[in-house]
Amino acid sequence: MNVQQTAVSTVDSMHHPAHLTELLSILHYWRVWQESQGLSARTIAERAAVITRLVEFAGVHPLQLSPLAIMAYCSQPGLSDTSRATYHASIRAYCKFLVASDHRADDPSLKTPTPKRPKGKPRPVFDNQLELMLATVNRRRTRTMILLGALAGMRVHEIAKVHGADFDLANEVVTITGKGGSTEMVPLHPDLVREAHQYPRDGYWFPAYASQTDNAHISRQGVYAAIKGVMERAGVQGTPHQLRHWYGTTLLDSGVDVRVVQELMRHKSLDTTAIYTLVNLDKRRAGIERLRLPSAA
């Protein structure tokens, strides 16, 4: 019997519905804790979902998770390397909270290996694909969403909450609220300056539909669906996030210093920006073609 089978057979016998009820109280405390750290509602919800599934999987009291149960949960068949790493990071954050808040004396996650997170390569849309998208889009607001992704490098959830007050048109800059509620000021592309003059200076650029919550912005799923719909009609395969990839790779290909690109993309680590410096296949091929064998004497 392998480690996972041993863990599952052990924890299954200890499963009790009351554990999930007790977990709700702990998760509420953890939510307030994370809110005080300035983490986004999305991050908090995703972490809570991971811990809830872990407790259901382990069948133990939420304060009695063991290293073995954590490893078994993160090594379930069918999980991608990215999912394993993401789950483990959420569990580490939860266990760290338990110790810091005096719920536990020890941190079981410290006795587990950290899954290797694969380094993803950027997959930008091609120039001609972006051109097709802009030629295909019909709705003005969807076109603006595309421009915010391509010319400001905004993520889908950042596009969703764009507000008129974010723009300082006198200085041609925009303040972007990113991951974890962090804010960064980014220069505006001339096309976005012109676009901004067409939108209200107060209120959300993309408000929720009338049938939804009043005085709220569109959901990130709504932005994703709008841009994805244009991509499909234009025959472009991929996801809206690839507009951000186009932003990063185009800046670097244009000769912008990698540290400047790091600031523009709002990456905390230069290592994250470095993946955008990967030379594309055409440039590698051009390099190979420059090789010349020495002439025979």
N, C-alpha and C positions, 0 to 999 in steps of 0.2 A: 504493500500500500504506500503511495507517494505522500509527500507532505500535504498537498492540497486535500487528498482524500481523507487523511488522518484528521486534518483540521475540520473539514465539513462534517465528518461522522461524530466528532467530539462536540462541536458547537450545536449541531442539530438537536441533540438531546437536551440542550439547555435553553432552547428557544421558548420565550414567554412573551405574550402580547403586552404585558405590563411594562416591559423594557422600552417599548416604543412610546408609551405614554410618558415615562420618565424622561425619555430623550427630548420630547417637546419642550419641557421646562429648561433643559440644558441648552437646547438650540436657541431658545428665546434669549437667554442670557448671552450666548455667544453672538447672536445677531446684534444686540446692543453694543457689545464689545467691539465688533467689527465696524459698526456704524461710527463709533467714536474714533476709529482709526481712519475714517474717511473712505472705506471701501464701498464700491458700487453695490446697488441692490442686486444686480445680476450676479456678481461674484459671490455675494452672501447666499443667494438662493442656490446657486450651483454647488457650493460647498456643502450646504445643508442637505441637498439631495444625495450627495456622495456618502455623507456620514449616515444618513437614514438607511440607505441601501446596505452599507457596511454592517450596521447593527442588526438589520433584518437577516443578512447573510450569516453573521456570526451567532446570533441567537443568545447573546449575553447582555448583561447590564451595560449600558453605554459608558460607564466609568470603569469597566473591567475588561476592555479590549486588550488582547495579548498580541505580541509580535507575530506569533504564528497565524492568528486570525487575519491580521493586516496583510501578511505576505500571501496568504491563501486567497484573499479577496482581490489583491492586485495581480495575481497570476491566473485568474480565471481564463479558460480557453476562449478564444475569439476576440480578446481585447487587443487593440493595436498598441504599439509602443507608446504612442502619444497619449492614449487613454490611461495606460498604466502610470505614466509619469504624472498626468493631471490628477488622477485619483490619489496617488501617493502624496502629492503636494497638498491636497485638501486635507488629507488625514494628518499630515505633519502639522498643519496649521491648527487643526482641532486639538491634537494632543498637546501642542505648545500652549494653547489656551487653557486646557484643563490644569496644567501645572501652574501656570501664571495666576490662575484664579483660585488656586488651592483646592481644586476638585480631586486632583491626584498628586501623589508625591513623585511619581516617576513618569517618564515619557516613553511608552512602548515603541513609538515609531523610530526612536533613535537606535533601536536594536534590529532595524530592518534595512536592507539595502535600498538605495535610491535607484529606481528604474532609469535606464538610459533614455533620455529624450532625444529622438532623432532630429538632426538639423535639417529642417525643410529648406528646399531651394525655392527662390521666388519664381512664380509662374505668371509674369505679366501678360496682359493682353498685348497683341502686336499693334503697331501703329495703324495698320490698315483695318484691324478689327475695331479699334476705338473710333476710327473714322466712320466705319459702317454703323456703329451704335449711334453716333451723333446724327447720322443721316436717317436713321430708322425711327428714332424717338419722336413721338408726337406731342406728348404733354410737356409743357414748360417746366413744371416742377420736377419731373423725372429727369429732364435734361440737366437741371441744376444739381440734382443729386449726383449725376454722373460726373459733372464738372468738379464738384466738391471732393469726390473720390480721386479723380485724376489730377487735379491741379492744386489740391491742398492735402492730399494723402489721407483723407479722413476715413476712418473705419465706419462700418454701417451704423453702429450704435451712436457714433459721434454725429453722423449726418442727421439722424433722426431728431436729435435735440438741438439742432442749430437754432439760435435765437437772434433776433435783430440786434439786441443789445451786445452781442458778441463782437460786432463789427465796429472798428474805428476807421471810418472811411477817410477821415482827414489825414491819418497816418498810414492808411492802406494796410492794416493788420487785422487779424481775427484771433480771438481767444478761443482755443479749443479745449473742451473738457473731455479728458481721455480716461484711460484705465485708472481705477481707484479714485476717481474724482479729481485727479491732478489736472491743472490748467497750464497751458503753454500758449504763448503769443507767437503767431506765425505770419510772415509777410503774405500779402494777398497777390495772386497772379492778376495781371490787368484784366483778363476776361472775367475773373470773379469780382473785381471791383465794379465793373459794368453791371454784372449780374446783381450785385448787392443793392445797387441803386434802384432796382426794379422791385425790391421786396420791402416790407414794412420795417421801420427802424425799431419797432417794439413788437414783441410777440414772436411766437415760433414761426419759422419759415414753412414748416410742414406740420400744421396742426392736425390733431386726430379728427376723424370724420365726426359729423354732428351726432351720429348715433352712438358714439363712444363717449369717453369721459370728457367733460367740458374743460377748457383751459389746459389741455394736455397736448403733447406732441405725438406724432405718429410713432408706432412701435418700430423697433429695428427689423422685425419680421416684415413690416410693411415696406420699408426701404429696400430690403433684400428682394422682395417679390417684384417691386416696381422695376428695379435695375435688371434683375434676372429675366423678366419678361422681355425687355428690350434686347438683351443678349440673345435670347432664343429666337426672336423675330429676325435678328440680324444674322443668325446662323453662327453665332460666336459661342463656343463651348467654354465653360468655366464658371467662376463665381464673381460676384461684385467686388470681393476683396482684391481681386487681381488688378483692379484699377489702382489701388494703393501700391501694388507691386510695380505697376507701370511707372508710377510717380517716382519711386525709389530708384529703379534701374535707369530711367531716363535722366534723372539728375546726375547720377554717377557717370553714365555714358557721355554726358555733356561736359564732363570735366570738373564738376563740383566736388570739392574736397569731401572725403568720407566723413569727417567730423562735422562739417556743416550739414551734410545729409542726415547724420544722426540727430542733430538738433531739429531739422525740418520734419523728420519722421517721428520725433519725440520718443526715440528709443532710450531706455535707461542705460543699456550696455552697448558699447561699440561693437561687441561680438555679434549682436543681433543685426546691426547695419552691415557688418562685414559680409553676410551671405549675399547681399546685393552686389558685391564686387565680383562675384563669380563670372568669369568670362564666358560669353555665350558661344555656341557651337560655331557660328559663322566666323567669329574672331579667332577661334582656335584653329579653324581650317585655314584661314588666311595666314596665320602664323606658320603652320606646317608648310604651306606652299612657298614660303620664303626660304626654306632650306635648300641649299645648293651643294651638291657633291663637288669636291675639288676636282678640277680638270686633271686628266692624266698627264704626266710629264712627257 
